[in-house]
Amino acid sequence: MNEGQIRQKVVELARSMFERGYATGGSGNLSVKLPNGHFLATPTGSSFGRLVAEELSVVDIDGNLISGKKASKEVAFHLALYRNNPKCNAVVHLHSTYLTALSCLNNLDHDNAIKPFTPYYVMRIGQMPVIPYLKPGHPQIAQELGKRAADYRAFLLANHGPVITGVDLEDAIDNAEELEETAKLIFLLKNNSIKYLTKDEVAELSGSSK
């Protein structure tokens, strides 16, 4: 796809997420790597439901604005993920209901916020570490994500929301949707006895393709 087609795809997929309740108001942001090595990102304060293709931000790997509106301040942590994981070609950050609720719980396992109980979580996400709370936009978020970028596909910012990567934009969004539905199941199953996957079952799934 050329840049024009990618811009239209961003608008289309972001609107779809907005209409299905994965993003509200002006919260959340996404980005995708362009063929020329720059990055297309949602502008600061923009709504996933009202993006304009021509107004999307283009930044370089250092965060310098190339064209379009000013990028979200959180694009800095997107760039940290791109720098540290060559397989990452798209990033989605949401304040989706169930994952944000999960991020606010005490006593989460900081190595993996969701104990595996569905095969799809394991195959698509694997593990999701928790990043300790930092004020939105704090530069240390980029540092924390950058340190873990090569080893994980998704991260949970404590008291904030998820950050999900993908090999392309569709993959990142598919990962985000699977992750949100998994978090929803956690709350639906509250106070019930959950059959978690065994270590052997997780190991078998970890070698499966998505």
ZADO-1210 file (C-alpha; in nm, 4 decimals, padded with zeros to 6 digits):
<atoms>
<atom x="00.0000" y="00.0000" z="00.0000" code="MET" pos="1"/>
<atom x="00.1127" y="00.3554" z="-00.0673" code="ASN" pos="2"/>
<atom x="00.0861" y="00.6328" z="00.1917" code="GLU" pos="3"/>
<atom x="-00.2537" y="00.7520" z="00.0688" code="GLY" pos="4"/>
<atom x="-00.3994" y="00.4032" z="00.1022" code="GLN" pos="5"/>
<atom x="-00.2476" y="00.3628" z="00.4485" code="ILE" pos="6"/>
<atom x="-00.4018" y="00.6933" z="00.5585" code="ARG" pos="7"/>
<atom x="-00.7450" y="00.5750" z="00.4466" code="GLN" pos="8"/>
<atom x="-00.6934" y="00.2416" z="00.6229" code="LYS" pos="9"/>
<atom x="-00.6053" y="00.4201" z="00.9484" code="VAL" pos="10"/>
<atom x="-00.9227" y="00.6301" z="00.9305" code="VAL" pos="11"/>
<atom x="-01.1374" y="00.3282" z="00.8433" code="GLU" pos="12"/>
<atom x="-01.0049" y="00.0982" z="01.1148" code="LEU" pos="13"/>
<atom x="-00.9953" y="00.3670" z="01.3838" code="ALA" pos="14"/>
<atom x="-01.3585" y="00.4587" z="01.3117" code="ARG" pos="15"/>
<atom x="-01.4544" y="00.0917" z="01.3353" code="SER" pos="16"/>
<atom x="-01.2921" y="00.0674" z="01.6791" code="MET" pos="17"/>
<atom x="-01.4659" y="00.3872" z="01.7924" code="PHE" pos="18"/>
<atom x="-01.8064" y="00.2686" z="01.6751" code="GLU" pos="19"/>
<atom x="-01.7660" y="-00.0576" z="01.8657" code="ARG" pos="20"/>
<atom x="-01.6639" y="00.1132" z="02.1893" code="GLY" pos="21"/>
<atom x="-01.2927" y="00.0365" z="02.1965" code="TYR" pos="22"/>
<atom x="-01.2124" y="00.4095" z="02.2051" code="ALA" pos="23"/>
<atom x="-01.4095" y="00.7046" z="02.3415" code="THR" pos="24"/>
<atom x="-01.3826" y="01.0815" z="02.3084" code="GLY" pos="25"/>
<atom x="-01.0310" y="01.1934" z="02.2248" code="GLY" pos="26"/>
<atom x="-00.8593" y="00.9119" z="02.4127" code="SER" pos="27"/>
<atom x="-00.6116" y="00.6656" z="02.2698" code="GLY" pos="28"/>
<atom x="-00.3771" y="00.6859" z="01.9744" code="ASN" pos="29"/>
<atom x="-00.2329" y="00.4686" z="01.7019" code="LEU" pos="30"/>
<atom x="00.0554" y="00.4731" z="01.4598" code="SER" pos="31"/>
<atom x="00.1875" y="00.2768" z="01.1661" code="VAL" pos="32"/>
<atom x="00.5236" y="00.2633" z="00.9893" code="LYS" pos="33"/>
<atom x="00.5239" y="00.4087" z="00.6384" code="LEU" pos="34"/>
<atom x="00.7166" y="00.2630" z="00.3423" code="PRO" pos="35"/>
<atom x="00.9656" y="00.5540" z="00.3546" code="ASN" pos="36"/>
<atom x="01.0563" y="00.4836" z="00.7193" code="GLY" pos="37"/>
<atom x="00.8510" y="00.7674" z="00.8697" code="HIS" pos="38"/>
<atom x="00.5511" y="00.7054" z="01.0938" code="PHE" pos="39"/>
<atom x="00.1863" y="00.7991" z="01.0481" code="LEU" pos="40"/>
<atom x="00.0159" y="00.8788" z="01.3798" code="ALA" pos="41"/>
<atom x="-00.3084" y="01.0159" z="01.5172" code="THR" pos="42"/>
<atom x="-00.2911" y="01.3871" z="01.6087" code="PRO" pos="43"/>
<atom x="-00.3063" y="01.5050" z="01.9686" code="THR" pos="44"/>
<atom x="-00.6541" y="01.4987" z="02.1191" code="GLY" pos="45"/>
<atom x="-00.8109" y="01.3428" z="01.8111" code="SER" pos="46"/>
<atom x="-01.1084" y="01.1084" z="01.8213" code="SER" pos="47"/>
<atom x="-01.0834" y="00.7668" z="01.6566" code="PHE" pos="48"/>
<atom x="-01.4304" y="00.8322" z="01.5198" code="GLY" pos="49"/>
<atom x="-01.3498" y="01.1631" z="01.3484" code="ARG" pos="50"/>
<atom x="-01.0043" y="01.1286" z="01.1958" code="LEU" pos="51"/>
<atom x="-00.9298" y="01.3057" z="00.8668" code="VAL" pos="52"/>
<atom x="-00.6806" y="01.1252" z="00.6435" code="ALA" pos="53"/>
<atom x="-00.5074" y="01.4435" z="00.5265" code="GLU" pos="54"/>
<atom x="-00.4617" y="01.5727" z="00.8845" code="GLU" pos="55"/>
<atom x="-00.2852" y="01.2670" z="01.0262" code="LEU" pos="56"/>
<atom x="00.0593" y="01.3385" z="01.1692" code="SER" pos="57"/>
<atom x="00.3789" y="01.2180" z="01.0051" code="VAL" pos="58"/>
<atom x="00.6861" y="01.2028" z="01.2286" code="VAL" pos="59"/>
<atom x="01.0386" y="01.0700" z="01.1949" code="ASP" pos="60"/>
<atom x="01.2000" y="00.8201" z="01.4313" code="ILE" pos="61"/>
<atom x="01.3084" y="01.1061" z="01.6581" code="ASP" pos="62"/>
<atom x="00.9544" y="01.2412" z="01.6851" code="GLY" pos="63"/>
<atom x="01.0082" y="01.5455" z="01.4624" code="ASN" pos="64"/>
<atom x="00.6883" y="01.6521" z="01.2842" code="LEU" pos="65"/>
<atom x="00.7196" y="01.6099" z="00.9077" code="ILE" pos="66"/>
<atom x="00.3637" y="01.6993" z="00.8081" code="SER" pos="67"/>
<atom x="00.0065" y="01.7129" z="00.9316" code="GLY" pos="68"/>
<atom x="-00.1237" y="01.8175" z="01.2709" code="LYS" pos="69"/>
<atom x="00.0801" y="01.7946" z="01.5903" code="LYS" pos="70"/>
<atom x="00.1146" y="01.4302" z="01.6935" code="ALA" pos="71"/>
<atom x="-00.0061" y="01.2942" z="02.0249" code="SER" pos="72"/>
<atom x="00.2496" y="01.3439" z="02.3016" code="LYS" pos="73"/>
<atom x="00.2332" y="00.9681" z="02.3540" code="GLU" pos="74"/>
<atom x="00.3848" y="00.9032" z="02.0113" code="VAL" pos="75"/>
<atom x="00.7169" y="00.9025" z="02.1994" code="ALA" pos="76"/>
<atom x="00.6476" y="00.5609" z="02.3445" code="PHE" pos="77"/>
<atom x="00.5300" y="00.4333" z="02.0054" code="HIS" pos="78"/>
<atom x="00.8695" y="00.5306" z="01.8638" code="LEU" pos="79"/>
<atom x="01.0492" y="00.3530" z="02.1488" code="ALA" pos="80"/>
<atom x="00.8719" y="00.0329" z="02.0479" code="LEU" pos="81"/>
<atom x="00.9667" y="00.0766" z="01.6805" code="TYR" pos="82"/>
<atom x="01.3299" y="00.1455" z="01.7697" code="ARG" pos="83"/>
<atom x="01.3629" y="-00.1646" z="01.9821" code="ASN" pos="84"/>
<atom x="01.1588" y="-00.4186" z="01.7853" code="ASN" pos="85"/>
<atom x="01.2148" y="-00.4441" z="01.4096" code="PRO" pos="86"/>
<atom x="00.9064" y="-00.6679" z="01.3777" code="LYS" pos="87"/>
<atom x="00.6816" y="-00.3900" z="01.5109" code="CYS" pos="88"/>
<atom x="00.5140" y="-00.1979" z="01.2286" code="ASN" pos="89"/>
<atom x="00.2051" y="-00.0644" z="01.4089" code="ALA" pos="90"/>
<atom x="00.1082" y="00.0397" z="01.7628" code="VAL" pos="91"/>
<atom x="-00.2355" y="00.0858" z="01.9172" code="VAL" pos="92"/>
<atom x="-00.2913" y="00.2505" z="02.2564" code="HIS" pos="93"/>
<atom x="-00.6434" y="00.2372" z="02.3978" code="LEU" pos="94"/>
<atom x="-00.8385" y="00.3344" z="02.7087" code="HIS" pos="95"/>
<atom x="-01.0813" y="00.0504" z="02.6373" code="SER" pos="96"/>
<atom x="-01.3200" y="-00.0340" z="02.9193" code="THR" pos="97"/>
<atom x="-01.2146" y="-00.3778" z="03.0383" code="TYR" pos="98"/>
<atom x="-00.8392" y="-00.3475" z="02.9893" code="LEU" pos="99"/>
<atom x="-00.8396" y="-00.0092" z="03.1633" code="THR" pos="100"/>
<atom x="-01.0438" y="-00.1582" z="03.4481" code="ALA" pos="101"/>
<atom x="-00.7903" y="-00.4414" z="03.4689" code="LEU" pos="102"/>
<atom x="-00.5050" y="-00.1885" z="03.4799" code="SER" pos="103"/>
<atom x="-00.6577" y="-00.0365" z="03.7947" code="CYS" pos="104"/>
<atom x="-00.6614" y="-00.3582" z="03.9978" code="LEU" pos="105"/>
<atom x="-00.4244" y="-00.4200" z="04.2862" code="ASN" pos="106"/>
<atom x="-00.1943" y="-00.7213" z="04.2993" code="ASN" pos="107"/>
<atom x="-00.1606" y="-00.7828" z="03.9252" code="LEU" pos="108"/>
<atom x="00.1246" y="-01.0091" z="03.8224" code="ASP" pos="109"/>
<atom x="00.3645" y="-00.7534" z="03.6773" code="HIS" pos="110"/>
<atom x="00.5212" y="-01.0176" z="03.4537" code="ASP" pos="111"/>
<atom x="00.1873" y="-01.1167" z="03.3001" code="ASN" pos="112"/>
<atom x="-00.1314" y="-00.9283" z="03.3854" code="ALA" pos="113"/>
<atom x="-00.3582" y="-01.2065" z="03.2565" code="ILE" pos="114"/>
<atom x="-00.3044" y="-01.5629" z="03.3745" code="LYS" pos="115"/>
<atom x="-00.3690" y="-01.7709" z="03.0606" code="PRO" pos="116"/>
<atom x="-00.7124" y="-01.9295" z="03.0395" code="PHE" pos="117"/>
<atom x="-00.7887" y="-01.9126" z="02.6658" code="THR" pos="118"/>
<atom x="-00.5658" y="-02.0411" z="02.3834" code="PRO" pos="119"/>
<atom x="-00.6185" y="-01.7228" z="02.1827" code="TYR" pos="120"/>
<atom x="-00.4583" y="-01.5013" z="02.4471" code="TYR" pos="121"/>
<atom x="-00.1514" y="-01.7231" z="02.4437" code="VAL" pos="122"/>
<atom x="-00.1281" y="-01.7509" z="02.0643" code="MET" pos="123"/>
<atom x="-00.1933" y="-01.3848" z="01.9879" code="ARG" pos="124"/>
<atom x="-00.0420" y="-01.2068" z="02.2891" code="ILE" pos="125"/>
<atom x="00.1633" y="-01.4573" z="02.4883" code="GLY" pos="126"/>
<atom x="00.2348" y="-01.2489" z="02.7964" code="GLN" pos="127"/>
<atom x="00.1426" y="-00.8928" z="02.8926" code="MET" pos="128"/>
<atom x="00.3711" y="-00.7214" z="03.1457" code="PRO" pos="129"/>
<atom x="00.2465" y="-00.4352" z="03.3612" code="VAL" pos="130"/>
<atom x="00.4277" y="-00.0998" z="03.3468" code="ILE" pos="131"/>
<atom x="00.4133" y="00.0760" z="03.6868" code="PRO" pos="132"/>
<atom x="00.1984" y="00.3895" z="03.6961" code="TYR" pos="133"/>
<atom x="00.3463" y="00.7005" z="03.5374" code="LEU" pos="134"/>
<atom x="00.1684" y="01.0230" z="03.4470" code="LYS" pos="135"/>
<atom x="00.0398" y="01.0120" z="03.0869" code="PRO" pos="136"/>
<atom x="00.3069" y="01.1552" z="02.8591" code="GLY" pos="137"/>
<atom x="00.5887" y="01.0914" z="03.1083" code="HIS" pos="138"/>
<atom x="00.9115" y="01.0159" z="02.9167" code="PRO" pos="139"/>
<atom x="00.9834" y="00.7156" z="03.1382" code="GLN" pos="140"/>
<atom x="00.6906" y="00.5295" z="02.9785" code="ILE" pos="141"/>
<atom x="00.8914" y="00.5201" z="02.6551" code="ALA" pos="142"/>
<atom x="01.1956" y="00.3957" z="02.8460" code="GLN" pos="143"/>
<atom x="00.9997" y="00.1182" z="03.0177" code="GLU" pos="144"/>
<atom x="00.8370" y="00.0036" z="02.6935" code="LEU" pos="145"/>
<atom x="01.1619" y="00.0259" z="02.5019" code="GLY" pos="146"/>
<atom x="01.3335" y="-00.2107" z="02.7479" code="LYS" pos="147"/>
<atom x="01.0641" y="-00.4732" z="02.6940" code="ARG" pos="148"/>
<atom x="00.9810" y="-00.4105" z="02.3270" code="ALA" pos="149"/>
<atom x="01.1691" y="-00.7053" z="02.1790" code="ALA" pos="150"/>
<atom x="01.0063" y="-00.9614" z="02.4083" code="ASP" pos="151"/>
<atom x="00.6339" y="-00.8768" z="02.4148" code="TYR" pos="152"/>
<atom x="00.3461" y="-00.7858" z="02.1824" code="ARG" pos="153"/>
<atom x="00.1362" y="-00.6021" z="02.4409" code="ALA" pos="154"/>
<atom x="00.1788" y="-00.4070" z="02.7622" code="PHE" pos="155"/>
<atom x="-00.0562" y="-00.2798" z="03.0335" code="LEU" pos="156"/>
<atom x="00.0111" y="00.0696" z="03.1662" code="LEU" pos="157"/>
<atom x="-00.1030" y="00.0670" z="03.5290" code="ALA" pos="158"/>
<atom x="-00.4115" y="00.2843" z="03.5925" code="ASN" pos="159"/>
<atom x="-00.4055" y="00.3856" z="03.2261" code="HIS" pos="160"/>
<atom x="-00.4655" y="00.1219" z="02.9581" code="GLY" pos="161"/>
<atom x="-00.3069" y="-00.1150" z="02.7060" code="PRO" pos="162"/>
<atom x="-00.0373" y="-00.0665" z="02.4418" code="VAL" pos="163"/>
<atom x="-00.0487" y="-00.3277" z="02.1661" code="ILE" pos="164"/>
<atom x="00.1845" y="-00.3896" z="01.8717" code="THR" pos="165"/>
<atom x="00.1537" y="-00.5752" z="01.5441" code="GLY" pos="166"/>
<atom x="00.3423" y="-00.6684" z="01.2297" code="VAL" pos="167"/>
<atom x="00.0977" y="-00.4375" z="01.0493" code="ASP" pos="168"/>
<atom x="-00.1998" y="-00.2218" z="01.1431" code="LEU" pos="169"/>
<atom x="-00.4599" y="-00.4969" z="01.1010" code="GLU" pos="170"/>
<atom x="-00.2534" y="-00.7319" z="01.3172" code="ASP" pos="171"/>
<atom x="-00.2173" y="-00.4716" z="01.5938" code="ALA" pos="172"/>
<atom x="-00.5908" y="-00.4050" z="01.5940" code="ILE" pos="173"/>
<atom x="-00.6743" y="-00.7766" z="01.5903" code="ASP" pos="174"/>
<atom x="-00.4417" y="-00.8187" z="01.8897" code="ASN" pos="175"/>
<atom x="-00.6112" y="-00.5277" z="02.0677" code="ALA" pos="176"/>
<atom x="-00.9580" y="-00.6678" z="02.0089" code="GLU" pos="177"/>
<atom x="-00.8634" y="-01.0167" z="02.1293" code="GLU" pos="178"/>
<atom x="-00.7000" y="-00.8670" z="02.4371" code="LEU" pos="179"/>
<atom x="-01.0009" y="-00.6507" z="02.5258" code="GLU" pos="180"/>
<atom x="-01.2362" y="-00.9482" z="02.4938" code="GLU" pos="181"/>
<atom x="-01.0059" y="-01.1561" z="02.7158" code="THR" pos="182"/>
<atom x="-01.0137" y="-00.8820" z="02.9811" code="ALA" pos="183"/>
<atom x="-01.3933" y="-00.8720" z="02.9517" code="LYS" pos="184"/>
<atom x="-01.4056" y="-01.2446" z="03.0240" code="LEU" pos="185"/>
<atom x="-01.2044" y="-01.1901" z="03.3426" code="ILE" pos="186"/>
<atom x="-01.4770" y="-00.9651" z="03.4799" code="PHE" pos="187"/>
<atom x="-01.7579" y="-01.1906" z="03.3545" code="LEU" pos="188"/>
<atom x="-01.5975" y="-01.4869" z="03.5302" code="LEU" pos="189"/>
<atom x="-01.5416" y="-01.2976" z="03.8558" code="LYS" pos="190"/>
<atom x="-01.6246" y="-01.5104" z="04.1627" code="ASN" pos="191"/>
<atom x="-01.6256" y="-01.8257" z="03.9501" code="ASN" pos="192"/>
<atom x="-01.3662" y="-02.1000" z="03.9535" code="SER" pos="193"/>
<atom x="-01.1574" y="-02.0586" z="03.6372" code="ILE" pos="194"/>
<atom x="-00.9779" y="-02.3479" z="03.4724" code="LYS" pos="195"/>
<atom x="-00.6436" y="-02.1968" z="03.3823" code="TYR" pos="196"/>
<atom x="-00.4232" y="-02.3502" z="03.1158" code="LEU" pos="197"/>
<atom x="-00.1420" y="-02.5700" z="03.2421" code="THR" pos="198"/>
<atom x="00.2236" y="-02.4924" z="03.1754" code="LYS" pos="199"/>
<atom x="00.2355" y="-02.7725" z="02.9205" code="ASP" pos="200"/>
<atom x="-00.0732" y="-02.6411" z="02.7428" code="GLU" pos="201"/>
<atom x="00.0749" y="-02.2910" z="02.7330" code="VAL" pos="202"/>
<atom x="00.4049" y="-02.4257" z="02.6003" code="ALA" pos="203"/>
<atom x="00.2245" y="-02.6147" z="02.3221" code="GLU" pos="204"/>
<atom x="00.0295" y="-02.3024" z="02.2215" code="LEU" pos="205"/>
<atom x="00.3331" y="-02.0752" z="02.2350" code="SER" pos="206"/>
<atom x="00.4722" y="-02.2539" z="01.9314" code="GLY" pos="207"/>
<atom x="00.1494" y="-02.2118" z="01.7355" code="SER" pos="208"/>
<atom x="00.0982" y="-01.9517" z="01.4664" code="SER" pos="209"/>
<atom x="-00.1690" y="-01.6886" z="01.5205" code="LYS" pos="210"/>
</atoms>
